[in-house]
Amino acid sequence: MTVREAGSRSHRGDAEGTDRALRVLRARWRTASIAAGWRFPSDWGLPEVDAVCSSAVLKTDLTGALTGLGRARAEAGAGLDETLTDLAALHAVLTNPDSANGLIATDPNAAPTALVRAAALAWADASCGELRNAETTENLTSLTTHAYLRTRLAEVYRQAARDQVPVSGSHSLLAVTLDLSKVNGWPRLMAMVLAADVLRDVFDGGESIAILGPSVAVVLAPREPSFGDRALSAGWLLIERLSVDPQLSSGRRPWLRVETLPDTAEEARELLQHISRA
């Protein structure tokens, strides 16, 4: 009995030590990445980040985990330069273990070629894949993709040009952003699944509902008097659904706002890009 209990305590101690190391590495990496220029802190954390941290702490091959991260960064709208700067921040943290807070100098050229290659090729493959599958849905939430919404907006702007009416007078755009900056792992994914279900329940007609990033979704709908009331209903219903999970209810409330569509399709694409990283 004594031997088994001691072994059990040792096992728990090892697991707790690993969990602590993962949390510390993740926090230091995030701090270093933001200091190096990551523009939108709220969208930095992804499940793939946790996979990279786990690989680093357990000292397994990083290339596989970085391949997943590179792909996820592209799908979330991060540019290649920003993705590689984030990788450089990780490398700086891993090679400077004595820096406890993550405030260290990041050298974009210092990361090993094999790691850069894995992340960059995955990013490029995901970016090209988005172009090849421009009218698909996102697997987890079944919402349409950023690429599809751009296609849909182009159609709306062509219709508006033919009818000689401004798009801002014919359509409304609702942006929904969740604060998942303090949420890790599976709950992050569940939050977006819940958001998708709420938006489909409230906007159940011919609206286009798309996911733009790890914590952002939008609704493109014909402009009508009831749109504002439905947006409010979506906000309250989302708060109610998220409150079931303590991790999801502990942050700021979901941020819902109606964006005015600009005059041209090109400006609308820029607006979507801005919303996706807000």
Number of C-alpha atoms within 10 A of each C-alpha: 6 7 8 9 10 11 12 12 12 12 12 12 12 12 12 12 12 15 14 12 17 21 16 16 24 21 15 23 27 23 20 26 28 18 17 20 13 19 15 12 16 16 23 20 20 22 17 19 23 19 19 24 22 21 18 18 15 12 9 12 12 17 17 16 22 26 22 20 26 29 24 23 27 22 21 21 19 23 15 18 11 16 24 21 23 24 24 26 32 26 20 25 27 17 11 13 12 9 13 13 15 26 19 19 14 21 13 17 11 13 19 10 9 11 20 22 16 20 26 22 15 22 27 16 14 19 18 13 13 18 11 11 12 17 16 15 17 14 9 11 18 15 24 21 24 29 20 22 23 19 15 14 21 17 13 17 23 14 15 17 13 8 10 10 12 16 24 17 13 16 20 21 22 18 23 25 24 23 20 26 16 12 17 16 14 10 16 22 18 16 24 24 15 16 27 21 16 20 25 17 12 15 19 11 9 9 16 20 26 26 28 28 25 26 26 24 26 29 21 21 18 18 15 11 8 8 18 15 10 14 21 14 14 21 21 14 18 22 16 11 16 20 14 10 12 10 16 22 17 14 14 11 17 20 12 18 16 15 15 15 22 15 12 15 19 13 12 18 20 12 15 20 16 12 18 25 21 15
